[in-house]
Amino acid sequence: MVRTSDNTPSLLYCPSMAVFSKLKQFKELRSQAKEMQNVLAQETVYADSAGGKVQIVMDGNQQVNGVTIDGDFLAPQKKGDLERAVKDAINSAVKKSQMTMAKKAKEMGKLDVPGL
C-alpha cells in the first residue's frame, strides 16, 4: 500500500500508471531525438587545415560527406604533414558540428545551452 505525505493510504496511485507515464516520456524523447537528427542532417559544416590544402565537409550528425586533399600533399615525403592536416581538419569539422547541434537544439527549445 502506498501512503501519501501525511501517511494516509493513497488509493489513486497505480504502479502501472507510473510505468505508462514513463513510457510516454520515453516516446516523446525518442520523437524529439529523431526530429533533431532530421534537422541536423540538413546542416553542413566545412572545415579545412594546412591553409586550405585539406578540406572536410560534414553534416550536422557528424557524418563526413567529403574530403578534398591538395595534390601537393600526396607526395610520399609529405605523409606526416598530410596525416596531421587530415586530423586537424576533421577535429575542426567535429567542433563546428557540435556547435551547430547545440544551436539547433536551443532553437528547437530542446536544450538550454549557456553561451549560445
TIMI-2910 file (N, C-alpha, C, CB; in pm, 1 decimal, decimal comma, always signed):
<rs>
+----------+----------+----------+----------+----------+----------+----------+----------+----------+----------+----------+----------+------+
!      n_x !      n_y !      n_z !     ca_x !     ca_y !     ca_z !      c_x !      c_y !      c_z !     cb_x !     cb_y !     cb_z ! resn !
+----------+----------+----------+----------+----------+----------+----------+----------+----------+----------+----------+----------+------+
!    +85,2 !   -118,5 !     +0,0 !     +0,0 !     +0,0 !     +0,0 !    +88,5 !   +123,0 !     +0,0 !    -96,3 !     +0,8 !   +122,2 !  Met !
!    +60,8 !   +214,8 !    -87,2 !   +134,3 !   +340,5 !    -95,0 !    +66,0 !   +441,4 !     -5,6 !   +142,9 !   +392,6 !   -241,1 !  Val !
!   +147,3 !   +521,6 !    +62,1 !    +92,3 !   +622,4 !   +153,0 !   +129,4 !   +761,6 !   +103,4 !   +143,7 !   +600,7 !   +298,0 !  Arg !
!    +44,1 !   +857,0 !   +131,8 !    +69,6 !   +995,8 !    +94,2 !   +163,1 !  +1058,2 !   +196,5 !    -63,0 !  +1076,6 !    +83,8 !  Thr !
!   +194,9 !  +1187,4 !   +178,8 !   +287,7 !  +1255,3 !   +269,3 !   +235,4 !  +1263,2 !   +412,3 !   +316,4 !  +1394,5 !   +218,5 !  Ser !
!   +104,1 !  +1260,4 !   +432,7 !    +51,1 !  +1262,2 !   +569,8 !    +24,3 !  +1121,3 !   +622,3 !    -77,7 !  +1344,8 !   +575,6 !  Asp !
!    +82,7 !  +1021,8 !   +554,9 !    +79,6 !   +881,4 !   +596,7 !    -57,6 !   +815,3 !   +583,8 !   +125,2 !   +871,1 !   +738,5 !  Asn !
!   -146,3 !   +873,7 !   +504,6 !   -274,8 !   +808,2 !   +480,4 !   -262,4 !   +724,3 !   +353,8 !   -390,9 !   +912,9 !   +467,4 !  Thr !
!   -335,6 !   +615,7 !   +346,2 !   -326,7 !   +530,9 !   +227,2 !   -372,8 !   +606,4 !   +102,4 !   -410,8 !   +403,5 !   +246,1 !  Pro !
!   -301,3 !   +587,5 !     -4,3 !   -337,0 !   +650,5 !   -130,8 !   -404,6 !   +547,5 !   -219,5 !   -212,3 !   +710,5 !   -200,8 !  Ser !
!   -525,2 !   +577,3 !   -259,4 !   -598,6 !   +488,5 !   -348,2 !   -581,9 !   +530,3 !   -494,4 !   -746,6 !   +486,7 !   -310,2 !  Leu !
!   -521,8 !   +647,7 !   -516,0 !   -508,7 !   +698,4 !   -651,6 !   -381,6 !   +650,6 !   -721,7 !   -511,5 !   +848,2 !   -649,6 !  Leu !
!   -287,1 !   +601,6 !   -646,4 !   -161,1 !   +559,2 !   -705,8 !   -173,8 !   +419,7 !   -763,6 !    -48,7 !   +563,8 !   -602,7 !  Tyr !
!   -130,5 !   +407,3 !   -884,2 !   -131,7 !   +277,0 !   -950,1 !     +4,7 !   +258,8 !  -1015,9 !   -248,9 !   +265,8 !  -1055,7 !  Cys !
!    +82,0 !   +158,0 !   -974,7 !   +215,7 !   +140,4 !  -1031,0 !   +216,4 !   +133,0 !  -1183,6 !   +278,1 !    +15,7 !   -974,9 !  Pro !
!   +116,9 !    +71,4 !  -1242,3 !   +116,0 !    +61,2 !  -1388,1 !    +97,6 !   +198,1 !  -1452,9 !     +5,2 !    -33,9 !  -1434,1 !  Ser !
!    +30,1 !   +289,7 !  -1384,7 !    +13,6 !   +425,1 !  -1437,7 !   +148,9 !   +495,9 !  -1443,0 !    -86,6 !   +506,1 !  -1351,5 !  Met !
!   +232,7 !   +473,6 !  -1342,1 !   +365,5 !   +534,6 !  -1340,6 !   +448,8 !   +480,5 !  -1456,2 !   +436,5 !   +508,3 !  -1205,7 !  Ala !
!   +437,2 !   +352,5 !  -1482,2 !   +510,5 !   +291,2 !  -1592,3 !   +463,5 !   +349,9 !  -1724,9 !   +492,4 !   +137,8 !  -1591,3 !  Val !
!   +333,3 !   +363,5 !  -1741,6 !   +280,1 !   +421,0 !  -1865,2 !   +326,1 !   +565,5 !  -1882,7 !   +126,9 !   +414,0 !  -1865,8 !  Phe !
!   +332,3 !   +639,2 !  -1772,6 !   +379,3 !   +777,0 !  -1778,3 !   +524,8 !   +781,7 !  -1824,0 !   +363,8 !   +845,1 !  -1641,4 !  Ser !
!   +606,7 !   +693,8 !  -1769,9 !   +748,1 !   +687,5 !  -1809,3 !   +761,6 !   +646,3 !  -1955,9 !   +825,2 !   +588,4 !  -1718,9 !  Lys !
!   +680,9 !   +552,4 !  -1999,6 !   +684,4 !   +510,1 !  -2139,4 !   +646,8 !   +625,2 !  -2232,2 !   +590,1 !   +391,3 !  -2161,7 !  Leu !
!   +548,3 !   +702,6 !  -2190,5 !   +506,4 !   +817,3 !  -2270,4 !   +619,7 !   +919,5 !  -2279,7 !   +380,0 !   +882,2 !  -2210,1 !  Lys !
!   +687,2 !   +944,2 !  -2166,6 !   +800,2 !  +1037,2 !  -2167,0 !   +911,7 !   +985,8 !  -2257,6 !   +853,3 !  +1058,3 !  -2024,0 !  Gln !
!   +938,3 !   +856,5 !  -2250,2 !  +1042,0 !   +796,2 !  -2333,1 !  +1008,1 !   +812,3 !  -2481,2 !  +1059,4 !   +647,4 !  -2297,9 !  Phe !
!   +881,9 !   +788,3 !  -2515,0 !   +837,6 !   +802,4 !  -2653,9 !   +855,0 !   +946,0 !  -2703,4 !   +691,0 !   +759,7 !  -2667,5 !  Lys !
!   +822,4 !  +1042,3 !  -2616,2 !   +837,3 !  +1183,0 !  -2652,9 !   +984,5 !  +1218,1 !  -2674,9 !   +776,7 !  +1273,4 !  -2544,1 !  Glu !
!  +1071,2 !  +1169,8 !  -2585,5 !  +1214,5 !  +1195,7 !  -2600,1 !  +1268,9 !  +1133,9 !  -2728,3 !  +1291,0 !  +1141,6 !  -2479,3 !  Leu !
!  +1223,9 !  +1014,7 !  -2756,9 !  +1267,8 !   +945,9 !  -2878,4 !  +1223,3 !  +1023,3 !  -3002,6 !  +1212,2 !   +801,7 !  -2882,3 !  Arg !
!  +1101,7 !  +1073,5 !  -2999,3 !  +1049,4 !  +1152,1 !  -3110,6 !  +1130,0 !  +1281,2 !  -3128,1 !   +900,5 !  +1184,6 !  -3088,1 !  Ser !
!  +1162,8 !  +1346,5 !  -3017,2 !  +1242,4 !  +1468,7 !  -3023,3 !  +1382,1 !  +1440,3 !  -3078,5 !  +1252,4 !  +1532,7 !  -2884,2 !  Gln !
!  +1440,8 !  +1329,3 !  -3037,8 !  +1574,3 !  +1292,5 !  -3086,5 !  +1571,0 !  +1267,1 !  -3237,0 !  +1626,8 !  +1167,2 !  -3012,3 !  Ala !
!  +1468,3 !  +1199,2 !  -3282,6 !  +1454,0 !  +1171,3 !  -3426,1 !  +1438,5 !  +1302,5 !  -3504,0 !  +1332,0 !  +1078,0 !  -3452,2 !  Lys !
!  +1356,9 !  +1392,2 !  -3450,3 !  +1337,2 !  +1522,6 !  -3514,1 !  +1470,0 !  +1598,6 !  -3521,3 !  +1231,5 !  +1605,7 !  -3436,8 !  Glu !
!  +1546,3 !  +1593,1 !  -3412,7 !  +1675,8 !  +1661,1 !  -3409,2 !  +1770,8 !  +1601,6 !  -3513,3 !  +1738,0 !  +1651,5 !  -3268,4 !  Met !
!  +1772,9 !  +1470,2 !  -3525,8 !  +1857,8 !  +1405,4 !  -3626,4 !  +1821,6 !  +1451,9 !  -3766,8 !  +1845,3 !  +1252,9 !  -3617,0 !  Gln !
!  +1692,9 !  +1461,5 !  -3794,5 !  +1647,8 !  +1505,3 !  -3926,8 !  +1689,2 !  +1649,2 !  -3955,6 !  +1496,3 !  +1491,7 !  -3938,1 !  Asn !
!  +1676,6 !  +1735,0 !  -3854,8 !  +1716,3 !  +1874,9 !  -3871,1 !  +1866,7 !  +1883,7 !  -3894,5 !  +1675,6 !  +1958,5 !  -3747,1 !  Val !
!  +1943,8 !  +1810,8 !  -3813,8 !  +2089,9 !  +1816,3 !  -3825,4 !  +2140,5 !  +1757,0 !  -3956,5 !  +2153,6 !  +1743,2 !  -3709,0 !  Leu !
!  +2069,2 !  +1661,1 !  -4010,9 !  +2110,5 !  +1600,3 !  -4137,8 !  +2108,6 !  +1703,1 !  -4250,8 !  +2019,0 !  +1481,6 !  -4172,9 !  Ala !
!  +2029,5 !  +1808,5 !  -4234,3 !  +2019,6 !  +1912,7 !  -4336,4 !  +2129,5 !  +2018,5 !  -4323,1 !  +1883,5 !  +1979,3 !  -4328,7 !  Gln !
!  +2201,2 !  +2016,5 !  -4211,9 !  +2307,7 !  +2114,0 !  -4188,5 !  +2439,4 !  +2063,1 !  -4247,0 !  +2323,2 !  +2142,7 !  -4037,3 !  Glu !
!  +2521,6 !  +2154,5 !  -4293,7 !  +2652,8 !  +2118,7 !  -4347,5 !  +2757,3 !  +2210,4 !  -4286,6 !  +2654,7 !  +2128,2 !  -4503,0 !  Thr !
!  +2868,0 !  +2151,2 !  -4243,0 !  +2979,9 !  +2230,9 !  -4193,5 !  +3101,3 !  +2202,6 !  -4281,3 !  +3010,3 !  +2199,3 !  -4043,1 !  Val !
!  +3181,5 !  +2305,4 !  -4298,6 !  +3303,0 !  +2296,2 !  -4378,5 !  +3420,4 !  +2331,9 !  -4288,7 !  +3296,8 !  +2389,9 !  -4504,0 !  Tyr !
!  +3528,0 !  +2257,1 !  -4300,9 !  +3648,6 !  +2287,2 !  -4224,5 !  +3769,2 !  +2256,0 !  -4311,1 !  +3653,2 !  +2206,7 !  -4091,1 !  Ala !
!  +3877,3 !  +2327,8 !  -4283,4 !  +3999,6 !  +2299,8 !  -4358,2 !  +4119,2 !  +2315,6 !  -4265,5 !  +4012,8 !  +2393,6 !  -4481,6 !  Asp !
!  +4233,0 !  +2270,6 !  -4314,0 !  +4358,6 !  +2288,0 !  -4241,8 !  +4469,9 !  +2301,3 !  -4343,9 !  +4385,7 !  +2169,3 !  -4144,1 !  Ser !
!  +4589,4 !  +2328,8 !  -4294,3 !  +4706,6 !  +2346,7 !  -4380,8 !  +4679,8 !  +2451,6 !  -4488,2 !  +4746,0 !  +2213,2 !  -4446,3 !  Ala !
!  +4619,5 !  +2561,1 !  -4446,2 !  +4593,6 !  +2669,3 !  -4540,7 !  +4496,7 !  +2633,3 !  -4651,1 !  +4720,8 !  +2713,6 !  -4601,2 !  Gly !
!  +4402,9 !  +2544,2 !  -4621,3 !  +4301,6 !  +2505,5 !  -4719,2 !  +4341,7 !  +2388,2 !  -4806,7 !  +4269,5 !  +2621,6 !  -4805,7 !  Gly !
!  +4458,1 !  +2330,6 !  -4780,9 !  +4502,8 !  +2217,8 !  -4863,8 !  +4429,6 !  +2088,1 !  -4830,3 !  +4652,5 !  +2197,2 !  -4847,2 !  Lys !
!  +4370,8 !  +2081,4 !  -4710,0 !  +4286,5 !  +1967,4 !  -4671,8 !  +4152,1 !  +2024,4 !  -4629,7 !  +4352,0 !  +1880,9 !  -4555,6 !  Val !
!  +4045,3 !  +1977,6 !  -4693,4 !  +3910,9 !  +2027,7 !  -4665,0 !  +3818,9 !  +1911,3 !  -4630,6 !  +3855,0 !  +2107,4 !  -4785,4 !  Gln !
!  +3732,7 !  +1934,7 !  -4531,9 !  +3636,7 !  +1833,9 !  -4486,3 !  +3496,8 !  +1893,1 !  -4496,4 !  +3667,5 !  +1787,5 !  -4339,7 !  Ile !
!  +3403,2 !  +1814,8 !  -4545,6 !  +3261,4 !  +1851,4 !  -4546,6 !  +3190,9 !  +1748,7 !  -4459,1 !  +3200,9 !  +1855,1 !  -4694,4 !  Val !
!  +3113,5 !  +1797,9 !  -4360,9 !  +3047,9 !  +1710,2 !  -4264,2 !  +2905,9 !  +1759,1 !  -4241,4 !  +3126,6 !  +1705,4 !  -4130,3 !  Met !
!  +2812,0 !  +1665,5 !  -4220,7 !  +2676,0 !  +1709,2 !  -4188,9 !  +2662,3 !  +1729,7 !  -4038,2 !  +2571,5 !  +1606,0 !  -4239,5 !  Asp !
!  +2547,5 !  +1779,2 !  -3997,2 !  +2523,7 !  +1808,6 !  -3856,4 !  +2521,4 !  +1687,0 !  -3766,9 !  +2396,5 !  +1880,5 !  -3842,1 !  Gly !
!  +2508,8 !  +1569,3 !  -3824,1 !  +2514,0 !  +1444,4 !  -3747,0 !  +2655,3 !  +1386,9 !  -3743,6 !  +2417,2 !  +1341,2 !  -3806,1 !  Asn !
!  +2751,7 !  +1467,0 !  -3783,6 !  +2893,8 !  +1433,0 !  -3782,1 !  +2930,8 !  +1318,9 !  -3876,3 !  +2934,8 !  +1397,1 !  -3643,1 !  Gln !
!  +2861,1 !  +1311,8 !  -3987,4 !  +2897,0 !  +1217,9 !  -4092,9 !  +2982,3 !  +1292,6 !  -4194,8 !  +2769,7 !  +1155,2 !  -4160,1 !  Gln !
!  +3102,2 !  +1242,2 !  -4220,5 !  +3189,7 !  +1306,5 !  -4318,1 !  +3134,8 !  +1277,8 !  -4457,3 !  +3337,6 !  +1256,3 !  -4304,3 !  Val !
!  +3104,6 !  +1383,9 !  -4531,0 !  +3047,5 !  +1370,0 !  -4664,8 !  +3148,8 !  +1396,2 !  -4775,1 !  +2931,0 !  +1463,6 !  -4680,8 !  Asn !
!  +3261,9 !  +1452,4 !  -4738,8 !  +3361,5 !  +1478,8 !  -4840,7 !  +3496,2 !  +1514,4 !  -4781,9 !  +3315,2 !  +1588,6 !  -4930,4 !  Gly !
!  +3601,2 !  +1474,5 !  -4851,8 !  +3738,7 !  +1508,3 !  -4815,8 !  +3808,8 !  +1550,3 !  -4944,3 !  +3813,0 !  +1387,1 !  -4745,5 !  Val !
!  +3871,8 !  +1666,2 !  -4941,6 !  +3948,9 !  +1713,6 !  -5055,7 !  +4091,8 !  +1737,1 !  -5009,3 !  +3886,9 !  +1843,7 !  -5116,7 !  Thr !
!  +4187,1 !  +1681,9 !  -5084,5 !  +4328,2 !  +1695,9 !  -5049,2 !  +4402,4 !  +1753,5 !  -5169,1 !  +4389,9 !  +1558,8 !  -5005,6 !  Ile !
!  +4473,5 !  +1861,1 !  -5145,5 !  +4554,8 !  +1923,2 !  -5249,8 !  +4660,5 !  +1823,4 !  -5296,8 !  +4621,5 !  +2054,4 !  -5198,2 !  Asp !
!  +4683,3 !  +1817,7 !  -5425,6 !  +4777,7 !  +1723,4 !  -5484,1 !  +4919,1 !  +1734,1 !  -5428,4 !  +4781,8 !  +1742,9 !  -5631,1 !  Gly !
!  +4958,1 !  +1854,0 !  -5382,4 !  +5092,3 !  +1871,6 !  -5325,6 !  +5115,1 !  +1784,4 !  -5202,9 !  +5114,7 !  +2017,2 !  -5289,1 !  Asp !
!  +5007,2 !  +1752,8 !  -5132,8 !  +5018,2 !  +1673,4 !  -5010,0 !  +5030,0 !  +1524,0 !  -5037,4 !  +4898,5 !  +1698,9 !  -4921,3 !  Phe !
!  +5017,4 !  +1482,8 !  -5159,9 !  +5017,5 !  +1340,0 !  -5190,2 !  +5157,4 !  +1283,0 !  -5213,4 !  +4932,6 !  +1314,5 !  -5311,1 !  Leu !
!  +5257,3 !  +1365,9 !  -5209,8 !  +5395,0 !  +1318,5 !  -5225,1 !  +5433,9 !  +1237,1 !  -5101,5 !  +5493,6 !  +1438,1 !  -5246,0 !  Ala !
!  +5505,5 !  +1126,0 !  -5118,8 !  +5541,7 !  +1038,9 !  -5005,4 !  +5612,4 !  +1112,1 !  -4891,5 !  +5630,2 !   +927,2 !  -5053,9 !  Pro !
!  +5695,7 !  +1210,1 !  -4922,5 !  +5768,1 !  +1280,3 !  -4816,9 !  +5677,4 !  +1371,4 !  -4733,7 !  +5880,4 !  +1361,8 !  -4877,4 !  Gln !
!  +5554,7 !  +1391,6 !  -4777,6 !  +5459,9 !  +1477,1 !  -4704,2 !  +5357,8 !  +1395,3 !  -4625,3 !  +5387,0 !  +1570,0 !  -4801,2 !  Lys !
!  +5379,7 !  +1265,7 !  -4610,8 !  +5284,1 !  +1177,2 !  -4543,6 !  +5248,1 !  +1227,5 !  -4403,4 !  +5341,5 !  +1035,7 !  -4534,6 !  Lys !
!  +5347,5 !  +1262,0 !  -4323,2 !  +5322,1 !  +1310,4 !  -4186,9 !  +5242,3 !  +1439,0 !  -4186,1 !  +5452,7 !  +1331,7 !  -4113,3 !  Gly !
!  +5277,0 !  +1530,4 !  -4277,4 !  +5203,1 !  +1656,6 !  -4287,5 !  +5057,7 !  +1630,8 !  -4325,4 !  +5269,2 !  +1750,1 !  -4390,8 !  Asp !
!  +5037,1 !  +1540,0 !  -4418,7 !  +4901,7 !  +1506,5 !  -4462,8 !  +4821,1 !  +1446,9 !  -4348,2 !  +4906,1 !  +1408,7 !  -4581,1 !  Leu !
!  +4880,1 !  +1353,7 !  -4274,9 !  +4809,0 !  +1290,4 !  -4162,8 !  +4767,3 !  +1394,2 !  -4059,3 !  +4897,2 !  +1182,6 !  -4096,8 !  Glu !
!  +4859,1 !  +1484,7 !  -4024,1 !  +4825,8 !  +1590,0 !  -3926,9 !  +4716,8 !  +1682,4 !  -3981,1 !  +4951,4 !  +1672,0 !  -3891,2 !  Arg !
!  +4726,3 !  +1717,4 !  -4107,3 !  +4628,5 !  +1808,5 !  -4167,2 !  +4489,6 !  +1745,8 !  -4171,8 !  +4672,4 !  +1848,2 !  -4308,1 !  Ala !
!  +4481,5 !  +1617,4 !  -4205,7 !  +4351,4 !  +1548,7 !  -4208,1 !  +4293,5 !  +1543,4 !  -4067,1 !  +4365,3 !  +1404,7 !  -4266,6 !  Val !
!  +4375,4 !  +1506,8 !  -3969,7 !  +4329,5 !  +1501,6 !  -3829,9 !  +4278,7 !  +1638,1 !  -3785,5 !  +4443,4 !  +1454,2 !  -3736,5 !  Lys !
!  +4355,8 !  +1742,9 !  -3813,7 !  +4316,4 !  +1877,7 !  -3773,0 !  +4186,7 !  +1922,0 !  -3840,5 !  +4427,7 !  +1976,6 !  -3805,0 !  Asp !
!  +4172,1 !  +1891,5 !  -3967,6 !  +4050,4 !  +1930,1 !  -4039,9 !  +3928,6 !  +1856,1 !  -3985,5 !  +4065,9 !  +1902,2 !  -4190,3 !  Ala !
!  +3943,9 !  +1727,7 !  -3957,0 !  +3831,5 !  +1650,7 !  -3901,4 !  +3794,7 !  +1703,9 !  -3763,8 !  +3866,5 !  +1500,0 !  -3892,9 !  Ile !
!  +3894,1 !  +1729,8 !  -3679,1 !  +3865,0 !  +1783,3 !  -3546,0 !  +3795,1 !  +1918,2 !  -3554,1 !  +3993,3 !  +1796,2 !  -3464,9 !  Asn !
!  +3836,1 !  +2000,6 !  -3647,7 !  +3771,4 !  +2130,0 !  -3666,5 !  +3626,5 !  +2112,6 !  -3711,9 !  +3849,0 !  +2214,1 !  -3768,5 !  Ser !
!  +3603,6 !  +2020,2 !  -3804,4 !  +3467,1 !  +1994,6 !  -3852,5 !  +3378,9 !  +1940,3 !  -3740,8 !  +3469,1 !  +1896,0 !  -3970,2 !  Ala !
!  +3432,8 !  +1851,9 !  -3657,4 !  +3355,3 !  +1797,3 !  -3545,0 !  +3317,3 !  +1909,4 !  -3449,2 !  +3435,7 !  +1687,3 !  -3470,2 !  Val !
!  +3411,1 !  +1997,0 !  -3418,5 !  +3382,5 !  +2108,1 !  -3327,1 !  +3273,0 !  +2198,1 !  -3384,8 !  +3510,8 !  +2190,6 !  -3299,9 !  Lys !
!  +3282,6 !  +2229,4 !  -3514,8 !  +3179,1 !  +2311,8 !  -3578,8 !  +3044,3 !  +2240,1 !  -3577,8 !  +3219,4 !  +2346,5 !  -3723,6 !  Lys !
!  +3046,8 !  +2110,3 !  -3600,0 !  +2923,9 !  +2031,5 !  -3599,0 !  +2860,2 !  +2032,4 !  -3460,3 !  +2952,2 !  +1887,4 !  -3643,4 !  Ser !
!  +2941,6 !  +2021,2 !  -3356,6 !  +2889,3 !  +2023,6 !  -3220,0 !  +2825,7 !  +2158,3 !  -3188,5 !  +3000,7 !  +1993,1 !  -3119,3 !  Gln !
!  +2886,4 !  +2265,5 !  -3235,7 !  +2828,1 !  +2398,1 !  -3215,1 !  +2695,5 !  +2410,0 !  -3290,2 !  +2926,2 !  +2508,3 !  -3261,1 !  Met !
!  +2688,8 !  +2353,1 !  -3409,8 !  +2564,6 !  +2353,5 !  -3487,1 !  +2457,0 !  +2275,7 !  -3413,2 !  +2587,1 !  +2293,8 !  -3627,4 !  Thr !
!  +2493,2 !  +2159,7 !  -3357,8 !  +2396,8 !  +2079,3 !  -3281,0 !  +2341,2 !  +2158,7 !  -3164,2 !  +2462,5 !  +1949,9 !  -3229,9 !  Met !
!  +2429,4 !  +2223,2 !  -3088,7 !  +2385,4 !  +2299,5 !  -2971,8 !  +2294,5 !  +2414,4 !  -3013,0 !  +2506,0 !  +2353,2 !  -2894,2 !  Ala !
!  +2330,4 !  +2482,9 !  -3120,8 !  +2248,8 !  +2594,9 !  -3169,0 !  +2110,7 !  +2546,9 !  -3212,8 !  +2319,3 !  +2666,6 !  -3285,6 !  Lys !
!  +2105,7 !  +2438,2 !  -3289,0 !  +1977,2 !  +2385,9 !  -3336,8 !  +1892,2 !  +2335,9 !  -3220,1 !  +1999,6 !  +2272,1 !  -3438,5 !  Lys !
!  +1955,3 !  +2271,5 !  -3123,5 !  +1881,1 !  +2222,7 !  -3007,0 !  +1818,9 !  +2340,1 !  -2932,1 !  +1973,5 !  +2141,3 !  -2912,9 !  Ala !
!  +1895,7 !  +2447,1 !  -2917,8 !  +1842,9 !  +2564,8 !  -2849,3 !  +1728,0 !  +2626,6 !  -2928,6 !  +1954,3 !  +2668,6 !  -2827,3 !  Lys !
!  +1744,8 !  +2636,4 !  -3061,5 !  +1639,2 !  +2692,6 !  -3146,5 !  +1510,9 !  +2610,6 !  -3137,5 !  +1686,3 !  +2699,6 !  -3292,2 !  Glu !
!  +1526,5 !  +2479,6 !  -3124,4 !  +1409,7 !  +2391,9 !  -3117,2 !  +1351,0 !  +2389,1 !  -2976,5 !  +1447,0 !  +2250,4 !  -3161,0 !  Met !
!  +1417,2 !  +2457,5 !  -2882,8 !  +1367,1 !  +2462,0 !  -2746,6 !  +1389,5 !  +2333,7 !  -2669,7 !  +1222,7 !  +2493,6 !  -2747,7 !  Gly !
!  +1479,6 !  +2249,8 !  -2716,3 !  +1502,7 !  +2121,0 !  -2651,6 !  +1612,8 !  +2128,8 !  -2547,0 !  +1537,6 !  +2016,2 !  -2755,2 !  Lys !
!  +1692,6 !  +2233,4 !  -2554,3 !  +1810,8 !  +2237,9 !  -2470,9 !  +1849,0 !  +2382,2 !  -2448,7 !  +1926,9 !  +2159,0 !  -2533,9 !  Leu !
!  +1882,9 !  +2415,8 !  -2326,5 !  +1930,5 !  +2549,5 !  -2297,9 !  +2080,7 !  +2541,5 !  -2278,9 !  +1860,2 !  +2610,0 !  -2172,7 !  Asp !
!  +2154,4 !  +2592,0 !  -2376,4 !  +2299,4 !  +2583,6 !  -2373,2 !  +2355,1 !  +2720,1 !  -2336,3 !  +2356,0 !  +2535,0 !  -2509,4 !  Val !
!  +2424,8 !  +2729,8 !  -2222,7 !  +2482,1 !  +2858,7 !  -2184,0 !  +2581,9 !  +2907,0 !  -2288,3 !  +2549,9 !  +2848,4 !  -2046,8 !  Pro !
!  +2583,0 !  +3036,3 !  -2312,9 !  +2680,2 !  +3093,5 !  -2404,2 !  +2638,3 !  +3097,6 !  -2549,6 !  +2804,4 !  +3019,0 !  -2393,6 !  Gly !
!  +2522,3 !  +3042,6 !  -2582,4 !  +2477,1 !  +3048,0 !  -2722,0 !  +2365,0 !  +3147,6 !  -2736,5 !  +2431,5 !  +2909,8 !  -2770,7 !  Leu !
+----------+----------+----------+----------+----------+----------+----------+----------+----------+----------+----------+----------+------+
</rs>
